[in-house]
Amino acid sequence: MHHTLFRFTPNIRNDIYLKDPTSSLLGNNLMRHSIDLIDEVGLEEFNFKKLAQKTGTTEATIYRYFENKHKLLLYLTSWYWSWIEYQLMMRNTNIDSDEMKLRNAIQTIGTSSNFENESDFDLHKLFNIICQESSKAYMIKEVDELNKNGVFYNYKKIVAIISDIIVRINPTYNYPNTLVTTIIEGMHHQIFFRKHLPSLTETHTDDINYVEYYTDLAFKMITTSNSKNK
């Protein structure tokens, strides 16, 4: 049913890449192996030489698509957030309750367990990259210039979509963007901590625990604000 109603097409700023990797079989192959390799070795150890070896191509070919590995990371994170936007559209279509829409949104950004097999990429590995590496896309000296060029558009759009749901639930709530980014970044950090620094969090075997925690936090914040303004 999803395939007949909608078709996912990522909406990514063209100044992130030199050549759109989704426009060719080679480009898609580079993306698939980039996800596998970054998930395996981490961004610091990842480079285009290793990617070229893994894909059986040359570094020069990869540089035709991306200026450097940071631009590749920006593309992966933008692709992911564009994918999340598609998932939110699918899951909240025909749902009238804003409360349910918010629950669906938090679950969608907080776990890869409900990703459907609608992509050539390994979405579970991409989710791992988002949790472990995505902050490196914007925590750099050039962030302001990149922001002026709109390269964080996809992430900002997700925040705007969820913030709009919160405002509809409680129009008097003053910090919807802050709450949404706290939920997104906090959930990803907690998942990272659970895997690598477990003493910094409560260890669980299922991501859903963090979904429940941040869902409870969101509604408590919204409800508390609502009652204070009465």
C-alpha positions in Angstrom: 0.0 0.0 0.0 2.8 2.4 0.9 4.4 1.8 -2.5 1.3 2.8 -4.4 0.5 5.9 -2.4 4.0 7.4 -2.0 7.5 7.0 -3.3 10.4 8.2 -1.2 12.7 10.6 -3.0 15.3 12.4 -0.8 15.2 16.1 -0.9 18.8 17.1 -0.3 20.6 20.4 -1.0 22.7 20.0 -4.1 25.6 22.0 -2.7 26.4 19.1 -0.3 27.5 16.9 -3.2 29.2 17.4 -6.5 27.2 14.7 -8.2 24.1 13.2 -6.8 25.0 9.6 -5.8 21.4 8.5 -6.2 21.6 9.3 -9.9 23.7 6.3 -10.8 24.3 2.7 -9.9 27.9 3.5 -8.9 26.7 6.4 -6.7 24.2 4.2 -4.9 26.9 1.6 -4.5 29.2 4.2 -2.9 26.4 5.2 -0.5 25.7 1.6 0.5 29.3 0.8 1.2 29.9 4.1 2.9 27.2 3.2 5.4 28.7 -0.2 5.9 32.3 1.1 6.3 31.5 4.1 8.6 29.4 1.8 10.8 32.3 -0.7 10.9 35.3 1.6 11.6 33.9 5.0 12.6 34.2 8.4 10.9 37.7 9.1 12.1 39.1 5.9 10.5 37.0 6.1 7.4 38.5 7.6 4.3 38.0 7.6 0.5 40.9 5.2 0.0 39.2 2.5 2.1 35.9 3.2 0.4 37.5 2.9 -3.0 39.0 -0.5 -2.1 35.7 -1.7 -0.7 33.8 -0.7 -3.8 36.4 -1.6 -6.4 36.7 1.9 -7.8 39.2 4.8 -7.5 39.5 7.7 -5.0 39.2 10.0 -8.0 35.9 8.6 -8.9 34.6 9.2 -5.3 35.8 12.8 -5.4 33.6 13.3 -8.4 30.6 12.8 -6.0 31.9 14.4 -2.7 34.5 17.1 -1.9 35.5 15.3 1.3 34.2 12.8 3.9 32.5 15.6 5.9 30.3 16.4 2.9 29.6 12.7 2.6 28.6 12.6 6.3 26.3 15.7 5.6 24.7 13.8 2.8 24.1 10.7 4.9 22.6 12.7 7.7 20.5 14.7 5.3 19.3 11.5 3.5 18.4 10.1 6.9 16.3 13.1 8.0 14.6 13.2 4.7 13.8 9.5 5.2 12.4 10.3 8.7 10.2 13.0 7.1 8.9 10.3 4.7 8.2 7.9 7.6 6.4 10.6 9.6 4.2 11.3 6.6 3.4 7.6 6.3 2.7 7.0 9.9 0.7 10.1 10.7 -1.5 10.1 7.5 -5.1 9.8 8.4 -4.4 10.4 12.2 -6.4 13.2 13.7 -4.9 13.1 17.2 -1.9 15.4 17.7 -1.1 13.5 20.8 -0.8 10.3 18.8 1.2 12.1 16.1 3.7 13.2 18.7 4.0 9.6 20.1 4.6 8.3 16.6 7.2 11.0 15.9 9.2 10.2 19.1 9.1 6.5 18.3 10.2 7.1 14.7 13.2 9.2 15.6 14.2 6.9 18.6 14.4 3.4 17.1 15.3 1.6 13.9 13.3 -1.4 14.8 10.3 -0.2 12.8 12.2 0.7 9.7 10.7 -1.0 6.7 12.7 -2.6 4.0 12.0 0.1 1.4 15.6 1.1 0.7 18.8 -0.3 -0.9 20.7 1.0 2.2 21.1 -0.7 5.5 18.9 1.6 7.6 19.8 0.0 10.9 23.5 0.7 10.2 22.6 4.2 9.1 20.7 4.7 12.4 23.8 3.6 14.3 25.8 6.3 12.4 23.2 8.9 13.2 23.5 8.1 16.9 27.3 8.0 16.9 28.5 10.4 14.2 25.8 12.9 13.2 26.7 15.6 15.7 30.1 15.8 13.9 28.2 17.1 10.9 27.5 20.4 12.6 29.9 20.6 15.6 32.7 22.1 13.4 34.2 25.6 13.0 32.4 26.1 9.6 28.9 25.5 11.0 27.7 29.0 10.5 28.8 29.2 6.9 27.3 25.8 6.2 24.1 26.9 8.0 23.9 30.0 5.7 24.0 27.6 2.7 21.1 25.6 4.1 22.8 22.3 4.4 21.0 21.5 7.7 17.6 22.0 6.0 16.5 18.4 6.5 17.2 18.2 10.2 15.6 21.6 10.8 12.5 20.5 8.9 12.0 17.5 11.2 12.3 19.8 14.2 9.8 22.2 12.7 7.3 19.4 11.9 7.4 18.0 15.4 7.5 21.4 17.0 4.3 22.3 15.1 2.6 19.2 16.6 3.6 20.3 20.1 2.3 23.8 19.5 -1.1 22.4 18.4 -1.2 20.3 21.6 -0.4 23.3 23.7 -0.3 26.7 22.0 1.1 28.3 25.1 4.2 26.1 25.4 7.2 28.4 24.9 10.0 26.0 24.0 8.9 23.5 21.3 12.1 23.6 19.3 14.2 23.2 22.4 12.1 20.3 23.6 12.3 18.6 20.2 16.1 18.9 19.8 16.5 17.8 23.4 14.5 14.6 22.6 16.3 13.9 19.4 19.9 14.5 20.6 19.2 13.1 24.1 17.8 9.9 22.7 20.7 9.4 20.4 23.2 10.1 23.1 21.5 7.7 25.5 21.6 4.9 22.9 25.3 5.6 22.4 25.9 5.6 26.1 24.1 2.4 26.6 26.4 0.7 24.1 29.7 2.3 25.1 29.4 4.2 28.4 26.7 2.3 30.3 27.4 3.8 33.7 26.1 7.1 32.2 22.6 5.7 31.7 20.3 3.0 32.7 21.2 -0.1 30.6 18.4 -1.7 28.7 18.2 -4.2 25.9 15.6 -2.4 23.9 15.6 1.1 22.4 11.9 1.3 23.3 12.8 2.2 26.9 14.3 5.4 25.7 11.3 6.1 23.5 9.0 5.6 26.5 11.2 7.9 28.7 11.3 10.8 26.2 7.6 10.4 25.3 6.8 10.7 29.1 9.2 13.7 29.3 7.6 15.4 26.4 4.0 15.1 27.6 5.0 16.1 31.2 6.7 19.2 29.9 3.7 20.1 27.7 1.1 19.3 30.4 3.0 21.1 33.2 3.3 24.2 31.1 -0.4 24.0 30.2 -1.5 23.8 33.8 0.8 26.7 34.9 -0.8 29.0 32.3 -4.4 28.4 33.5 
